[in-house]
């Protein structure tokens, strides 16, 4: 008899979701996690000495986590909606004007009055597509022809959106929809976060990324997890544990046998556990290593994340908006369409882009609970600066600390180019007088979280459907979680329809394991 029905390798959020579903179905489940805590990238931490701010160190917003998963497993995950969608300072005048998108949009402030209607119409058509596709993420895979037919049945808008988003490079559809270089850039950023590609690339990696940024809930809204990402993990972990799943942290998996045997080290001792099935909540390259197989090669990640705690929000050069409005949504920096394409070319040639395209998220404006009462009263805020087009190839050839400093400087310099004061002047200091600035590069993601080449999606994102000739004979194939071994299923972001904090990979692996 096997020790467990299912052994899950990796306690990230997808592994927790799978554990909750399987345990609720009566399966005996053990989760093995290398770190001393579960959650993977969906964690919060008190990052700076003596500073009572609980930061989401890696992942930070939630869009792709279906309410159905949360309800099915009995988790409690409150999310908060941001007041504004985005603010983009105009780099052409150093940020003295800007585009605010939300309850009161200001296209005219950047000379783009004529683009407002095209902008709205573009996303209306996209929703005709995404509202049809979204429910399929928790269903067995459709073929391309089946998905296309379903979308076409939804009407002319959905059919046109399919051609724009799926059949062609997304950059073409964006440039057809609006004229302003700045507005085009605001739209294009969703195609490039974590994906190293040109907006017009025929391989369409950027188009897949764009779809995933718009498909969540059918509307593409990205919400703030109340209490930080650690609160999401805590809720999922509690649901899995309550259902009867057994969690084992500090358990580093050393090898997996295709027959279902898993060897791991905990402390100074090595152990072995067997399962009827093994769910791999690790990247494909990590799984290959554990199986003793050849490295499959993984598309490189291409982002840098800088976490900061501020004494207060910085002053803007644009006096037509308040700092709370500007930082209340996504704050785009040097992300016009031409700047994005130029940054890609520079990075592809081996240089850190100058200026570095960045965007900012201020968690604490929407959810102040991550700050202590003292910090809230003082006016302190948290910022996450996410830099694009910083591929792992830049990191792999340089000393990690040196490149981390270079990328930190590039991100802060880009931000300062549109502010009325240097961001460094409002950064809070920790107990020892050090600035509250933490930078996570692709090298850090690989070393700490096992994300091969720093890819936050565990590899290139894939369409949420398969080619018409793809095999769909087994439950694992139909759910997009199959490996070359019958007993071993993908469970994380590396599965088809995985990526981001969604739980979809965990749900689909659980459904395949249950043979549904």
QUIDANOR-V924999 format. One record per residue. RES is the residue in three letters. SS is DSSP state (a for helix, b for strand, c for the rest). PHI is phi in whole degrees, 0 to 359 (999 if undefined). D_LAST is the distance of its C-alpha to the last C-alpha in Angstrom with 2 decimals. Layout:
res=<RES | RES>
ss=<SS | SS>
phi=<PHI | PHI>
d_last=<D_LAST | D_LAST>
//
This chain:
res=<UNK | UNK | UNK | UNK | UNK | UNK | UNK | UNK | UNK | UNK | UNK | UNK | UNK | UNK | UNK | UNK | UNK | UNK | UNK | UNK | UNK | UNK | UNK | UNK | UNK | UNK | UNK | UNK | UNK | UNK | UNK | UNK | UNK | UNK | UNK | UNK | UNK | UNK | UNK | UNK | UNK | UNK | UNK | UNK | UNK | UNK | UNK | UNK | UNK | UNK | UNK | UNK | UNK | UNK | UNK | UNK | UNK | UNK | UNK | UNK | UNK | UNK | UNK | UNK | UNK | UNK | UNK | UNK | UNK | UNK | UNK | UNK | UNK | UNK | UNK | UNK | UNK | UNK | UNK | UNK | UNK | UNK | UNK | UNK | UNK | UNK | UNK | UNK | UNK | UNK | UNK | UNK | UNK | UNK | UNK | UNK | UNK | UNK | UNK | UNK | UNK | UNK | UNK | UNK | UNK | UNK | UNK | UNK | UNK | UNK | UNK | UNK | UNK | UNK | UNK | UNK | UNK | UNK | UNK | UNK | UNK | UNK | UNK | UNK | UNK | UNK | UNK | UNK | UNK | UNK | UNK | UNK | UNK | UNK | UNK | UNK | UNK | UNK | UNK | UNK | UNK | UNK | UNK | UNK | UNK | UNK | UNK | UNK | UNK | UNK | UNK | UNK | UNK | UNK | UNK | UNK | UNK | UNK | UNK | UNK | UNK | UNK | UNK | UNK | UNK | UNK | UNK | UNK | UNK | UNK | UNK | UNK | UNK | UNK | UNK | UNK | UNK | UNK | UNK | UNK | UNK | UNK | UNK | UNK | UNK | UNK | UNK | UNK | UNK | UNK | UNK | UNK | UNK | UNK | UNK | UNK | UNK | UNK | UNK | UNK | UNK | UNK | UNK | UNK | UNK | UNK | UNK | UNK | UNK | UNK | UNK | UNK | UNK | UNK | UNK | UNK | UNK | UNK | UNK | UNK | UNK | UNK | UNK | UNK | UNK | UNK | UNK | UNK | UNK | UNK | UNK | UNK | UNK | UNK | UNK | UNK | UNK | UNK | UNK | UNK | UNK | UNK | UNK | UNK | UNK | UNK | UNK | UNK | UNK | UNK | UNK | UNK | UNK | UNK | UNK | UNK | UNK | UNK | UNK | UNK | UNK | UNK | UNK | UNK | UNK | UNK | UNK | UNK | UNK | UNK | UNK | UNK | UNK | UNK | UNK | UNK | UNK | UNK | UNK | UNK | UNK | UNK | UNK | UNK | UNK | UNK | UNK | UNK | UNK | UNK | UNK | UNK | UNK | UNK | UNK | UNK | UNK | UNK | UNK | UNK | UNK | UNK | UNK | UNK | UNK | UNK | UNK | UNK | UNK | UNK | UNK | UNK | UNK | UNK | UNK | UNK | UNK | UNK | UNK | UNK | UNK | UNK | UNK | UNK | UNK | UNK | UNK | UNK | UNK | UNK | UNK | UNK | UNK | UNK | UNK | UNK | UNK | UNK | UNK | UNK | UNK | UNK | UNK | UNK | UNK | UNK | UNK | UNK | UNK | UNK | UNK | UNK | UNK | UNK | UNK | UNK | UNK | UNK | UNK | UNK | UNK | UNK | UNK | UNK | UNK | UNK | UNK | UNK | UNK | UNK | UNK | UNK | UNK | UNK | UNK | UNK | UNK | UNK | UNK | UNK | UNK | UNK | UNK | UNK | UNK | UNK | UNK | UNK | UNK | UNK | UNK | UNK | UNK | UNK | UNK | UNK | UNK | UNK | UNK | UNK | UNK | UNK | UNK | UNK | UNK | UNK | UNK | UNK | UNK | UNK | UNK | UNK | UNK | UNK | UNK | UNK | UNK | UNK | UNK | UNK | UNK | UNK | UNK | UNK | UNK | UNK | UNK | UNK | UNK | UNK | UNK | UNK | UNK | UNK | UNK | UNK | UNK | UNK | UNK | UNK | UNK | UNK | UNK | UNK | UNK | UNK | UNK | UNK | UNK | UNK | UNK | UNK | UNK | UNK | UNK | UNK | UNK | UNK | UNK | UNK | UNK | UNK | UNK | UNK | UNK | UNK | UNK | UNK | UNK | UNK | UNK | UNK | UNK | UNK | UNK | UNK | UNK | UNK | UNK | UNK | UNK | UNK | UNK | UNK | UNK | UNK | UNK | UNK | UNK | UNK | UNK | UNK | UNK | UNK | UNK | UNK | UNK | UNK | UNK | UNK | UNK | UNK | UNK | UNK | UNK | UNK | UNK | UNK | UNK | UNK | UNK | UNK | UNK | UNK | UNK | UNK>
ss=<c | c | c | b | b | b | b | b | b | c | c | b | a | a | a | a | a | a | a | a | a | a | a | a | c | c | c | c | b | b | b | b | c | c | c | c | c | c | b | c | c | c | c | b | b | b | c | c | c | c | c | c | b | b | b | b | c | c | c | c | b | b | c | c | c | c | a | a | a | a | a | a | a | c | c | c | c | c | b | b | c | c | c | c | c | b | b | b | b | c | a | a | a | c | c | c | c | b | b | b | b | c | c | c | c | c | a | a | a | a | c | c | c | c | a | a | a | a | a | a | a | a | a | a | a | a | a | a | a | a | a | a | a | a | a | a | a | a | c | c | c | c | b | a | a | a | a | a | a | a | a | a | c | c | c | a | a | a | a | a | a | a | a | a | a | a | a | c | c | a | a | a | a | a | a | a | a | c | c | c | a | a | a | a | a | a | a | a | a | a | a | c | c | c | c | c | c | c | c | c | c | c | c | c | a | a | a | a | a | a | a | a | a | a | a | a | a | a | c | c | c | c | b | b | b | c | c | c | a | a | a | a | a | a | a | a | a | a | a | a | a | a | a | c | c | b | b | b | c | c | b | b | b | b | b | b | c | c | c | c | b | b | b | b | b | b | c | c | b | b | b | b | b | b | b | b | b | b | b | b | c | c | c | a | a | a | a | a | a | a | a | c | c | c | c | c | c | c | c | c | c | c | b | b | b | b | b | b | b | b | c | c | c | c | c | b | c | c | c | c | c | c | a | a | a | a | c | c | c | b | b | b | b | c | c | c | a | a | a | a | a | a | a | a | a | a | a | a | c | c | c | c | c | c | c | c | c | b | b | b | b | c | a | a | a | a | c | a | a | a | b | c | a | a | a | a | a | a | c | c | b | b | b | b | b | b | b | b | c | c | c | a | a | a | a | a | c | c | c | a | a | a | a | a | a | a | a | a | a | a | a | a | a | a | a | a | c | c | b | c | c | c | a | a | a | a | b | c | b | c | c | c | c | c | b | c | b | b | b | b | c | a | a | a | a | a | a | a | a | c | c | a | a | a | c | c | c | c | c | c | c | c | c | c | c | b | c | c | c | c | c | c | c | c | a | a | a | a | c | c | c | b | c | c | c | c | c | b | b | b | c | c | c | c | c | c | c | c | c | c | c | c | c | a | a | a | a | a | a | a | a | a | a | c | c | c>
phi=<999 | 289 | 296 | 220 | 288 | 222 | 250 | 253 | 265 | 110 | 260 | 291 | 298 | 294 | 297 | 292 | 298 | 300 | 298 | 295 | 299 | 291 | 294 | 295 | 274 | 93 | 279 | 275 | 235 | 236 | 253 | 252 | 236 | 294 | 285 | 273 | 210 | 269 | 119 | 59 | 278 | 265 | 226 | 238 | 203 | 277 | 279 | 247 | 302 | 80 | 250 | 274 | 230 | 260 | 267 | 279 | 287 | 241 | 284 | 214 | 238 | 234 | 225 | 267 | 278 | 293 | 301 | 299 | 297 | 302 | 290 | 302 | 264 | 74 | 271 | 243 | 230 | 284 | 239 | 241 | 275 | 284 | 290 | 247 | 282 | 196 | 224 | 230 | 297 | 280 | 293 | 294 | 239 | 69 | 89 | 285 | 231 | 193 | 255 | 258 | 241 | 167 | 302 | 227 | 281 | 230 | 301 | 295 | 294 | 246 | 71 | 241 | 306 | 291 | 270 | 298 | 295 | 295 | 298 | 297 | 295 | 302 | 285 | 297 | 294 | 300 | 294 | 299 | 279 | 292 | 293 | 280 | 284 | 305 | 298 | 287 | 295 | 250 | 233 | 305 | 299 | 261 | 281 | 303 | 296 | 294 | 294 | 299 | 296 | 297 | 292 | 298 | 293 | 280 | 122 | 296 | 296 | 295 | 296 | 293 | 296 | 302 | 299 | 286 | 266 | 252 | 270 | 227 | 301 | 298 | 301 | 293 | 295 | 293 | 291 | 284 | 282 | 222 | 258 | 293 | 299 | 290 | 295 | 301 | 294 | 304 | 288 | 285 | 300 | 295 | 273 | 236 | 292 | 79 | 237 | 265 | 201 | 274 | 297 | 255 | 297 | 290 | 287 | 69 | 303 | 291 | 289 | 298 | 300 | 299 | 300 | 294 | 284 | 255 | 276 | 305 | 67 | 85 | 249 | 80 | 290 | 249 | 252 | 266 | 286 | 293 | 94 | 91 | 298 | 298 | 292 | 296 | 300 | 300 | 292 | 292 | 296 | 297 | 296 | 293 | 294 | 299 | 284 | 115 | 290 | 258 | 259 | 229 | 268 | 66 | 247 | 274 | 287 | 258 | 191 | 231 | 263 | 305 | 279 | 108 | 270 | 236 | 258 | 213 | 247 | 226 | 69 | 263 | 246 | 257 | 226 | 222 | 219 | 241 | 221 | 301 | 222 | 239 | 257 | 264 | 266 | 225 | 292 | 303 | 291 | 294 | 299 | 300 | 296 | 293 | 274 | 76 | 255 | 294 | 298 | 284 | 80 | 232 | 303 | 287 | 285 | 207 | 213 | 227 | 236 | 242 | 261 | 223 | 242 | 249 | 292 | 197 | 290 | 286 | 283 | 258 | 279 | 273 | 272 | 271 | 232 | 272 | 298 | 295 | 292 | 296 | 264 | 282 | 233 | 268 | 262 | 271 | 232 | 50 | 237 | 290 | 300 | 291 | 293 | 296 | 292 | 293 | 297 | 298 | 298 | 297 | 293 | 297 | 274 | 100 | 244 | 289 | 302 | 221 | 281 | 276 | 296 | 220 | 218 | 240 | 234 | 252 | 301 | 291 | 293 | 274 | 226 | 287 | 294 | 283 | 253 | 292 | 302 | 297 | 293 | 299 | 296 | 286 | 94 | 295 | 217 | 256 | 228 | 244 | 257 | 248 | 266 | 265 | 53 | 237 | 296 | 301 | 299 | 291 | 284 | 295 | 257 | 229 | 301 | 306 | 294 | 294 | 289 | 300 | 296 | 297 | 290 | 299 | 298 | 295 | 294 | 291 | 295 | 297 | 298 | 297 | 293 | 237 | 256 | 273 | 207 | 297 | 300 | 300 | 288 | 245 | 287 | 291 | 256 | 277 | 302 | 267 | 85 | 270 | 298 | 278 | 227 | 230 | 243 | 242 | 260 | 299 | 296 | 295 | 296 | 292 | 288 | 271 | 251 | 73 | 277 | 304 | 56 | 68 | 277 | 290 | 258 | 66 | 146 | 295 | 299 | 238 | 303 | 280 | 207 | 241 | 300 | 297 | 261 | 291 | 290 | 227 | 277 | 260 | 304 | 297 | 292 | 292 | 263 | 75 | 233 | 284 | 239 | 285 | 238 | 300 | 279 | 248 | 239 | 288 | 225 | 242 | 293 | 282 | 283 | 294 | 78 | 277 | 104 | 68 | 274 | 233 | 74 | 294 | 299 | 291 | 300 | 292 | 294 | 295 | 296 | 293 | 296 | 276 | 72 | 270>
d_last=<23.49 | 21.84 | 23.11 | 19.71 | 16.06 | 15.69 | 18.69 | 18.60 | 21.58 | 22.99 | 23.19 | 23.17 | 21.49 | 18.14 | 18.23 | 19.08 | 16.25 | 13.70 | 15.86 | 15.93 | 12.24 | 11.90 | 15.23 | 14.56 | 11.72 | 14.58 | 14.24 | 17.66 | 17.87 | 20.91 | 21.63 | 24.58 | 26.61 | 29.84 | 31.66 | 33.08 | 30.73 | 27.14 | 26.34 | 27.23 | 28.70 | 27.87 | 30.88 | 34.24 | 37.53 | 41.22 | 42.23 | 45.98 | 48.40 | 49.71 | 47.81 | 45.63 | 43.01 | 39.34 | 38.11 | 34.66 | 35.67 | 33.06 | 30.48 | 32.00 | 30.37 | 26.99 | 25.62 | 22.05 | 20.60 | 18.72 | 20.00 | 16.57 | 15.70 | 19.11 | 18.77 | 15.33 | 16.75 | 20.23 | 22.11 | 25.47 | 26.17 | 29.18 | 29.89 | 33.25 | 34.07 | 36.94 | 39.95 | 40.63 | 38.50 | 40.90 | 44.50 | 45.97 | 49.56 | 51.42 | 52.31 | 55.08 | 57.17 | 55.93 | 53.78 | 56.57 | 54.35 | 50.61 | 47.72 | 46.06 | 42.90 | 41.91 | 43.64 | 46.83 | 46.28 | 49.30 | 48.92 | 52.67 | 53.53 | 52.52 | 53.92 | 50.60 | 51.19 | 50.37 | 46.91 | 45.58 | 44.69 | 43.03 | 41.05 | 39.77 | 39.02 | 37.11 | 34.65 | 34.42 | 33.24 | 30.78 | 29.21 | 28.82 | 26.49 | 24.71 | 24.01 | 22.08 | 20.23 | 19.42 | 16.56 | 14.77 | 14.69 | 11.59 | 9.85 | 8.94 | 12.46 | 15.17 | 18.15 | 21.52 | 22.75 | 19.90 | 20.33 | 24.08 | 24.05 | 22.11 | 24.59 | 27.55 | 26.77 | 27.22 | 30.91 | 33.65 | 33.15 | 29.52 | 30.57 | 33.47 | 31.42 | 29.07 | 32.23 | 33.59 | 30.61 | 28.66 | 31.29 | 34.25 | 35.27 | 34.94 | 38.56 | 39.77 | 38.14 | 39.50 | 43.01 | 42.99 | 42.01 | 44.67 | 47.97 | 48.48 | 47.79 | 46.90 | 44.47 | 42.84 | 42.40 | 40.81 | 38.17 | 37.73 | 37.08 | 33.41 | 33.08 | 34.65 | 33.53 | 32.37 | 32.66 | 35.84 | 36.59 | 39.23 | 38.38 | 39.25 | 37.43 | 36.18 | 33.27 | 31.75 | 30.49 | 32.26 | 30.63 | 27.07 | 28.34 | 29.92 | 26.78 | 24.89 | 27.90 | 27.82 | 24.20 | 23.58 | 23.23 | 24.37 | 27.88 | 28.09 | 29.81 | 30.08 | 30.75 | 32.45 | 30.65 | 33.11 | 34.35 | 33.26 | 30.20 | 30.72 | 29.96 | 26.47 | 25.87 | 27.49 | 25.21 | 21.99 | 23.53 | 24.65 | 21.25 | 19.73 | 22.83 | 22.96 | 19.46 | 20.84 | 20.06 | 23.15 | 24.79 | 27.36 | 29.48 | 32.27 | 30.14 | 30.62 | 28.30 | 30.56 | 28.35 | 24.99 | 24.84 | 22.16 | 21.89 | 20.62 | 24.07 | 24.99 | 28.68 | 29.95 | 33.29 | 34.07 | 37.71 | 39.82 | 37.53 | 34.80 | 31.84 | 28.92 | 25.54 | 22.77 | 19.01 | 16.42 | 14.89 | 16.88 | 15.81 | 18.76 | 19.75 | 22.86 | 24.14 | 23.79 | 27.46 | 27.23 | 24.32 | 26.45 | 29.38 | 27.59 | 26.51 | 30.08 | 29.23 | 31.15 | 30.89 | 28.79 | 30.97 | 29.84 | 31.19 | 33.66 | 33.45 | 36.29 | 36.96 | 39.10 | 38.74 | 41.83 | 41.65 | 44.82 | 46.28 | 49.21 | 52.14 | 51.64 | 50.26 | 52.51 | 54.88 | 54.12 | 56.61 | 55.26 | 57.01 | 55.23 | 52.07 | 51.68 | 49.97 | 47.46 | 46.59 | 46.46 | 44.29 | 42.21 | 39.68 | 39.28 | 42.73 | 43.01 | 45.77 | 47.21 | 44.17 | 45.85 | 44.37 | 47.28 | 47.10 | 43.43 | 44.18 | 47.29 | 45.45 | 42.94 | 45.86 | 47.65 | 44.67 | 43.95 | 47.59 | 47.21 | 48.67 | 47.43 | 47.51 | 50.52 | 49.85 | 46.34 | 43.91 | 42.45 | 40.75 | 41.02 | 38.94 | 40.81 | 38.36 | 41.11 | 42.39 | 39.18 | 38.34 | 41.54 | 39.93 | 39.50 | 43.32 | 45.66 | 47.97 | 50.86 | 49.20 | 48.12 | 51.67 | 53.12 | 51.20 | 49.12 | 45.98 | 43.28 | 42.59 | 39.96 | 41.36 | 38.85 | 40.63 | 39.28 | 40.15 | 40.84 | 39.00 | 38.51 | 41.11 | 43.72 | 42.76 | 42.43 | 46.08 | 47.69 | 48.22 | 45.33 | 47.72 | 49.97 | 47.28 | 45.72 | 49.18 | 49.54 | 46.28 | 47.10 | 50.49 | 49.07 | 46.64 | 49.39 | 51.93 | 49.66 | 49.24 | 52.97 | 53.80 | 52.80 | 53.88 | 57.30 | 57.35 | 55.84 | 52.54 | 54.02 | 56.58 | 54.03 | 51.76 | 51.86 | 53.22 | 51.74 | 53.80 | 55.46 | 56.28 | 53.60 | 51.89 | 48.38 | 46.76 | 43.77 | 42.44 | 39.16 | 39.17 | 36.63 | 38.41 | 37.74 | 34.01 | 33.90 | 36.07 | 34.68 | 30.96 | 30.34 | 29.61 | 30.93 | 33.85 | 33.24 | 30.37 | 28.69 | 25.60 | 25.46 | 26.41 | 26.83 | 24.47 | 22.52 | 21.87 | 18.55 | 18.05 | 18.74 | 21.62 | 21.54 | 21.82 | 19.13 | 16.91 | 13.31 | 12.69 | 10.24 | 6.91 | 9.67 | 11.80 | 9.67 | 9.19 | 12.86 | 13.00 | 14.14 | 17.51 | 19.79 | 18.62 | 15.53 | 15.63 | 16.31 | 14.18 | 15.87 | 15.48 | 18.45 | 20.54 | 20.66 | 17.12 | 17.03 | 17.34 | 18.59 | 22.18 | 24.15 | 23.30 | 20.04 | 17.34 | 15.04 | 14.83 | 13.96 | 11.27 | 9.58 | 10.24 | 8.83 | 5.34 | 5.99 | 7.77 | 5.52 | 3.79 | 0.00>
//
